């Protein structure tokens, strides 16, 4: 998994599947949320997301009061988030490639 950012827009490429991926995401978002209360996650080609990342993003929303928008390019990840009832919580939008 690779993660880059331009301002408050974070781009994630590759599958989100390990604790190492969580640490990369957390490090990046912690730096951004020190200065921004709104972030956009562009998830390019991951087909899944770990429960630890879901928990971390939920903490950002409810404890730290960060607004998150998630643009998902893979249909399978979108449907997974829908099944978990996270579409509205993470403000998920399905993007076309």
N, C-alpha and C positions, 0 to 999 in steps of 0.2 A: 504494500500500500504506500502510495506517495501522497503527501499533503503539501499544498502551497497556498499562499494567500496574497491578495492585493487588497490592502485596507481591511474592511470587514467582510470581504467575500473569500470564503475558504473553499478550495477545490480539492476533492479527494478522488484519487484514481486507484483502482484495484479493489480487491475484496477487503472489507473490514472484518477481520476474523480473529485477531490475537490480542493479548494483553499489551504487547508492544504497540499495536495499532491504537489502542486506547490511550497509551502514554503519549504518542505523537499528537493525537487529536487534542488531548487535554492540555499539553504544553502550548500548542498553537492557539487554542481558544482562550486559555487563561491569559495569554499575552494580549490578545485582541480585546477581551472583555474588560481589561483594566482601563481601556480608553473608549470603548463603544458599548452601548446598551442594546445594540441590534446587530445581528450577524446573519449572513446567508451562507448556507452550506450547499455547494454544488457537488453532488455525488454522481460521478461520471459512469462507472461501470461495476459497482459493487452489487452483488445479488443478495447480500444479507447484511445484518448489523448485529453486533453482539449486545447482550443484555447489559453489559457494563457500560457501553457507549450510550445506550438508551437511558440508563440510570443517570449518567453524568449529564446528558442533555436535559433531562427532567429537572435535575438539581439547578442547572443554569436558569431554567425558565421559572421555577417556583421559588427558589431560595434567593438566587442572585438577581431575579427580575430582568433577565435578558430575553429580548424578542428574537426568536429563531424562525427563519424561513429555510425550508429544505427543498432544493430542486433535485429531483431524482430522475435519472435518465433511463434506468433499467426497470422495465415493467414488473419484473418479479419482486424487486425490492419495494416498489410502490404497493403491490398487492400484499406483501408481508406487513408493511406498516399499516395498511388498511385493516388486515385481519387482527392486528394488535390494537386497533382503535387509536392510532397515533397520528392520523392524518391532520386533525384539527390542532392537536397539541403542538406538533412540530411545524404546522402550517406547510404541509407537504404539497408540492406541485409536481406533476409529471411533465418532464421536458422531453421533447423529441430530439434525437441525435441529428 
